[in-house]
């Protein structure tokens, strides 16, 4: 690994933080920092560190946070000293001071003891920090990486750790440090300047420590949960091998029920994305030549392994995504089913032989895999959306690069390990986890070796990707946003409609592209429907998904919760009434929002035309069938609609008139591995699942034969 010169590093640090408080460990770090920059009022040198410097920095950061929240407090510590106070990383992860920056100068030895090796060389300090709940952590080995990291620290809220790999050259021993008495007086001067010192010292010992999300902290992971998380490879999977990113950066994975970091995985950049495509290209021809039955048998083995490990996969999904264990188990079964379906479809791919209608020869059509694919999966169904794309790609004979959502990469990494175990050849499946998908993947679209893009996500991002894909005219499959209408006619079974409304709205806490978004209810039954639905929603139990008694888990993150809260507030401002739910304090850990029913809505509210992606059911009365169809179709989206009626003739009329790709007739769930999933208009292109699903990964070749 490359190493930077300590003096050059300290010059960069001094230039990056000319006014910020900088706490230095007594020894080589402090001596050379002072030699480089000269003694300044913002420097505090800690005497006899022994791992205490980071803890002192924590106290100063908390103290200055009230009066100067935007000013960073910088700790410069050595790797050996940090090991002696490693437990403070966990404390910082709990308190999460937004202004603390810790810079670890790592040379792998204790200089004070003649260069004896430290244990830090075998420890991934950024990974430890992220696992403890820090906001960000990186390892840097070059001057450019250090510059970029120092810039990123200024834009990051929460504690940041940067591990800087430096050379092991000896420090100058002739530098004279000030008298310890002077240093002690400096420390007292700093303490007197902290506005939070007095209340911190005089607060009751019974007062809970403040946290980023309130005062109540849930229990840590159970032994079983920690085993499941730790069993997931936390690296990139490229060419059949697990590897770190070239920048040695890590991506934190958070539990949305607790706002705690579960673990950290490799954070890829353009170099790794290109390597993943190289591996897919290298594997493509050999995999395409593999007999279809063998590819199907691989999928069949994968299906069996997922079913065997269903409980572990369900727990993993719940921890990284938040959905209740019952729903996570259902997702695992659904995900496995795609592998079973496409294992059987693999052997059904065939061409056609026909006679020329004019009698001049024969017409032969052949089917071939489209070639290397880029598959981008969402966070809301982290396992099933992966198998829905990977299954047909494997069945058709396509190698691929998969980019899972940054919020939920663990399920895909676990799946990659499972598929390798099942015998998938190296390079066929490559998994790249990244916090910067735009810059990381942009170069792939300019590479003519990439032949297909399959994307599930928002319409806005889908449009951007379509433009990028046009460079090389990629084949496209896109499952995008929705604004699903749920139509309730007065001739329906109202009990059934309410039951299925809960299914269509509350599955995955409403965070689904097929979630019912607008409840259009015939006016004669609208009040009764609203009352029954509010009663049902009120009875749902909200809490961490790992609790088997819970019905509704958290939203994926605070950004999504803020969006839902804003949509509800906007509706209320335009005259809507809360039948149930509607408010959340935001206190306490986790990103929860209560199941909510709204009535009396204005159709001009933003909520009416926005995909909510949360547990909110707005009810809009209508009078006639024509009114219902006009409302249902009056949107640029067309993914799914739900229709509840007891009149067969009406059912056929409405179903035929709806401008959507899927309809649930008297049912609130349409997903099925054997059915084509997809939408029209702004909701996407192509289909996933069913016999149509494999067509997206095949091309047709025609051969004209003179005979």
C-alpha positions, -999 to 999 in steps of 0.1 A, spaced: 0 0 0 13 35 -8 23 58 20 24 96 23 51 117 40 40 128 74 52 164 69 33 168 37 2 154 53 4 178 82 8 207 58 -24 197 41 -42 194 74 -30 228 86 -41 244 53 -75 227 54 -83 237 90 -65 271 96 -89 283 123 -106 251 136 -96 237 169 -69 210 163 -61 186 191 -28 169 187 -12 138 204 20 145 222 48 129 202 57 128 166 24 141 154 24 172 176 61 179 171 59 180 134 26 198 132 40 225 153 72 225 133 53 228 101 27 254 112 41 270 142 22 272 175 -12 287 170 -41 295 195 -62 268 178 -37 240 186 -41 219 218 -14 194 225 -25 165 247 1 153 271 7 115 275 -21 105 251 -24 68 255 -56 69 234 -71 98 252 -68 124 225 -99 113 206 -119 113 238 -108 149 246 -118 159 210 -152 144 217 -157 165 248 -146 197 230 -168 189 200 -198 185 222 -190 216 241 -185 238 210 -215 223 192 -240 246 209 -222 279 203 -204 271 170 -222 242 154 -207 248 120 -171 248 132 -152 215 129 -132 202 158 -102 182 144 -83 155 162 -49 143 148 -40 110 163 -16 82 157 -27 46 149 -9 31 179 -24 57 203 -59 51 189 -57 14 196 -53 22 233 -86 41 234 -105 22 207 -137 21 228 -142 58 224 -152 51 188 -184 34 200 -191 64 224 -188 88 195 -211 66 174 -238 69 200 -234 107 206 -228 115 169 -213 150 173 -219 167 139 -186 187 141 -160 161 150 -132 151 125 -107 124 135 -76 121 113 -55 89 120 -19 90 109 -13 53 103 23 41 98 18 7 113 44 11 141 50 26 175 77 52 168 82 58 205 93 22 210 117 20 182 93 11 154 76 -20 169 46 -30 148 11 -21 160 -20 -42 156 -36 -14 136 -21 -27 104 -46 -56 105 -76 -35 114 -99 -17 90 -104 14 112 -130 31 89 -151 -1 90 -149 -1 128 -160 35 129 -189 30 105 -200 -1 124 -200 21 156 -224 46 139 -201 72 125 -214 93 96 -185 86 73 -150 71 72 -124 66 46 -88 54 40 -66 76 19 -32 67 4 -24 96 -20 -23 134 -18 -52 138 -41 -73 113 -21 -64 132 11 -74 166 -5 -107 151 -16 -113 136 19 -106 168 37 -131 186 14 -157 160 20 -154 163 58 -166 199 56 -198 188 39 -205 159 62 -227 162 93 -217 138 119 -184 124 131 -159 116 103 -128 94 105 -101 96 79 -73 70 80 -42 84 64 -15 60 54 19 76 61 55 65 59 74 51 88 104 74 87 117 85 121 106 119 136 132 145 146 141 142 182 156 176 186 123 195 185 116 210 219 80 209 231 66 235 255 66 229 292 37 206 304 26 233 328 19 256 299 1 228 281 -21 223 312 -30 260 313 -39 258 276 -63 229 284 -79 249 312 -83 279 288 -100 257 263 -124 243 289 -134 277 301 -143 286 265 -168 257 261 -204 268 266 -215 233 274 -190 225 301 -210 236 331 -242 219 322 -223 187 312 -206 187 346 -237 195 366 -263 173 349 -280 146 368 -264 111 364 -299 98 356 -302 121 326 -299 101 294 -271 111 270 -284 130 240 -284 111 207 -290 120 170 -325 106 172 -337 112 207 -330 98 242 -342 62 238 -318 38 222 -331 3 213 -310 -27 221 -281 -37 200 -283 -66 175 -290 -100 190 -263 -126 187 -282 -143 159 -287 -110 140 -250 -101 143 -241 -136 130 -263 -131 100 -249 -96 92 -213 -106 97 -218 -136 74 -224 -113 44 -192 -105 24 -187 -68 27 -167 -64 -5 -172 -61 -42 -178 -93 -62 -160 -90 -95 -149 -119 -117 -158 -145 -91 -136 -128 -64 -143 -106 -34 -122 -74 -34 -121 -39 -18 -124 -7 -38 -92 9 -50 -98 39 -28 -104 16 3 -136 36 11 -166 21 28 -203 25 26 -223 24 58 -255 3 59 -281 15 84 -309 -2 102 -339 22 96 -356 9 128 -328 21 151 -308 46 129 -277 25 139 -251 14 114 -253 -24 109 -220 -27 90 -200 -11 61 -194 -25 27 -169 -15 -1 -177 17 -18 -169 13 -55 -159 39 -80 -155 40 -118 -124 18 -118 -143 -11 -101 -174 -6 -124 -151 -9 -154 -135 -40 -140 -169 -55 -134 -179 -50 -170 -146 -64 -181 -153 -96 -161 -188 -98 -176 -175 -94 -211 -149 -121 -205 -175 -145 -192 -202 -138 -218 -193 -161 -247 -186 -191 -225 -218 -187 -206 -239 -182 -237 -225 -215 -250 -234 -234 -219 -264 -257 -225 -297 -241 -215 -304 -271 -192 -272 -265 -172 -281 -228 -168 -315 -239 -156 -300 -263 -131 -279 -236 -116 -310 -215 -111 -328 -245 -96 -299 -250 -71 -301 -213 -62 -338 -216 -56 -332 -245 -32 -304 -227 -13 -326 -196 -8 -354 -217 5 -330 -235 29 -317 -201 42 -350 -183 41 -349 -173 78 -315 -157 75 -324 -138 43 -356 -126 59 -337 -113 89 -312 -96 67 -339 -79 47 -356 -67 79 -324 -53 93 -313 -33 63 -347 -23 49 -370 -23 79 -400 -43 68 -416 -67 94 -402 -103 94 -435 -117 81 -432 -95 50 -395 -102 46 -402 -139 47 -428 -134 20 -403 -115 -1 -378 -143 2 -403 -168 -10 -413 -145 -39 -376 -139 -48 -369 -176 -48 -398 -182 -71 -382 -162 -99 -353 -186 -100 -376 -216 -101 -397 -200 -129 -368 -190 -151 -350 -223 -144 -379 -239 -163 -380 -211 -190 -343 -215 -198 -350 -247 -218 -381 -232 -236 -361 -206 -255 -363 -217 -292 -364 -204 -327 -388 -210 -356 -386 -229 -389 -411 -220 -416 -415 -222 -454 -413 -191 -475 -449 -182 -484 -438 -177 -520 -422 -212 -520 -387 -200 -526 -369 -214 -496 -371 -217 -458 -372 -191 -430 -352 -198 -399 -352 -176 -367 -327 -181 -339 -326 -167 -304 -294 -154 -288 -286 -137 -254 -285 -99 -258 -251 -98 -241 -236 -81 -210 -262 -63 -190 -263 -36 -163 -289 -43 -137 -298 -16 -112 -321 -27 -83 -340 -6 -57 -340 -6 -19 -376 -15 -13 -374 -52 -23 -336 -58 -21 -337 -95 -28 -368 -100 -50 -360 -72 -74 -325 -88 -78 -338 -123 -86 -364 -109 -109 -337 -95 -131 -309 -120 -125 -331 -150 -131 -340 -143 -168 -305 -130 -175 -290 -163 -164 -317 -183 -182 -310 -165 -214 -272 -167 -211 -263 -131 -202 -234 -120 -180 -241 -90 -159 -231 -62 -136 -255 -56 -107 -256 -23 -88 -279 -27 -57 -293 3 -38 -268 20 -15 -293 17 14 -297 -21 11 -267 -38 -5 -265 -68 20 -292 -89 4 -275 -87 -30 -241 -95 -16 -255 -125 2 -272 -136 -30 -240 -133 -50 -222 -156 -25 -250 -181 -27 -250 -181 -65 -213 -187 -66 -218 -216 -42 -245 -230 -65 -220 -231 -94 -225 -199 -114 -193 -194 -134 -170 -166 -124 -177 -133 -141 -213 -140 -149 -226 -121 -119 -206 -91 -107 -219 -69 -78 -208 -33 -74 -219 -14 -43 -215 23 -44 -226 56 -27 -220 75 -60 -239 56 -87 -239 85 -112 -201 90 -115 -194 53 -109 -216 39 -137 -215 68 -162 -185 53 -180 -203 20 -187 -229 37 -209 -201 49 -232 -187 14 -235 -202 -3 -266 -196 -38 -250 -226 -31 -227 -257 -42 -245 -286 -39 -220 -299 -18 -191 -325 -30 -166 -335 -4 -140 -361 -3 -113 -365 31 -96 -379 66 -100 -392 80 -133 -368 110 -130 -337 88 -128 -351 65 -154 -353 94 -179 -317 103 -171 -306 67 -177 -325 65 -209 -306 95 -222 -273 79 -212 -283 46 -227 -290 62 -261 -253 67 -266 -250 30 -276 -287 23 -282 -289 -2 -253 -319 -25 -249 -340 -12 -221 -362 -26 -194 -375 0 -169 -399 -4 -141 -405 32 -129 -428 52 -107 -465 49 -102 -496 66 -89 -519 37 -85 -556 43 -83 -578 20 -61 -613 22 -74 -642 12 -51 -677 10 -66 -708 8 -45 -717 -26 -58 -686 -43 -44 -680 -64 -13 -670 -35 10 -654 -58 36 -632 -74 9 -624 -39 -5 -612 -27 30 -592 -59 36 -574 -56 2 -570 -18 7 -548 -26 37 -528 -51 16 -524 -27 -13 -515 3 8 -495 -11 38 -474 -38 22 -438 -26 28 -451 4 47 -465 18 14 -430 19 -1 -438 0 -32 -443 11 -68 -476 -9 -68 -489 5 -35 -523 21 -38 -517 58 -40 -552 73 -45 -584 57 -31 -613 67 -54 -645 56 -37 -680 60 -50 -696 87 -29 -725 66 -15 -700 43 3 -670 67 7 -678 76 44 -683 40 54 -652 28 36 -631 56 52 -644 47 87 -636 10 83 -602 16 67 -593 40 95 -603 14 121 -581 -12 104 -552 11 100 -554 22 137 -552 -14 148 -519 -20 130 -489 -22 154 -459 0 145 -424 -9 156 -391 -25 146 -396 -52 120 -376 -78 140 -404 -78 166 -427 -106 154 -458 -88 168 -452 -57 146 -474 -51 115 -457 -19 102 -420 -11 102 -401 21 96 -396 41 64 -362 36 48 -346 68 60 -353 103 74 -355 118 39 -384 96 30 -401 102 63 -397 140 58 -412 137 23 -443 118 37 -447 143 65 -445 172 41 -471 156 18 -495 152 47 -489 187 59 -496 201 24 -529 181 22 -540 194 56 -532 229 46 -556 225 17 -585 213 39 -579 176 43 -591 159 75 -572 132 94 -593 101 100 -565 83 117 -527 89 122 -511 118 103 -485 130 128 -452 118 142 -429 137 166 -397 124 150 -384 117 184 -367 85 193 -346 62 171 -358 49 138 -378 64 109 -414 56 118 -446 72 105 -480 61 116 -506 45 93 -527 75 82 -561 79 65 -571 113 50 -605 125 38 -618 157 23 -588 161 1 -583 187 -26 -573 171 -59 -550 201 -65 -528 191 -35 -493 178 -43 -502 145 -28 -527 138 -55 -501 137 -83 -472 124 -63 -462 88 -55 -464 89 -17 -442 59 -9 -455 58 27 -483 45 49 -509 72 39 -543 65 23 -560 95 8 -597 90 -1 -613 109 -30 -651 104 -36 -665 101 -71 -700 99 -85 -700 80 -118 -680 53 -136 -668 79 -161 -656 101 -132 -636 72 -118 -620 64 -151 -612 100 -158 -595 103 -124 -577 70 -127 -563 78 -161 -556 115 -155 -519 110 -146 -488 105 -167 -482 72 -148 -496 38 -157 -482 10 -137 -511 -7 -118 -547 -1 -109 -571 -19 -85 -608 -23 -92 -635 -35 -67 -669 -42 -81 -695 -70 -81 -707 -63 -116 -689 -84 -142 -699 -61 -171 -686 -31 -153 -654 -49 -144 -647 -57 -180 -655 -21 -191 -632 -6 -165 -604 -30 -169 -603 -25 -206 -604 13 -202 -576 17 -176 -543 30 -190 -521 7 -170 -499 -23 -174 -515 -43 -146 -549 -45 -129 -559 -61 -96 -596 -70 -100 -611 -75 -65 -576 -82 -51 -549 -59 -37 -518 -77 -48 -507 -84 -84 -471 -96 -81 -465 -131 -94 -433 -146 -108 -454 -162 -136 -470 -129 -147 -456 -100 -168 -448 -71 -144 -446 -36 -159 -463 -4 -169 -471 21 -196 -466 58 -200 -442 72 -175 -442 39 -155 -417 21 -177 -408 -1 -206 -407 -38 -210 -419 -66 -187 -403 -87 -159 -416 -121 -149 -437 -145 -168 -428 -159 -203 -423 -123 -214 -396 -117 -188 -369 -137 -206 -377 -120 -239 -361 -88 -226 -327 -107 -225 -329 -122 -260 -323 -111 -296 -337 -126 -327 -316 -136 -358 -332 -145 -391 -316 -168 -416 -329 -170 -451 -323 -205 -467 -325 -211 -504 -342 -245 -509 
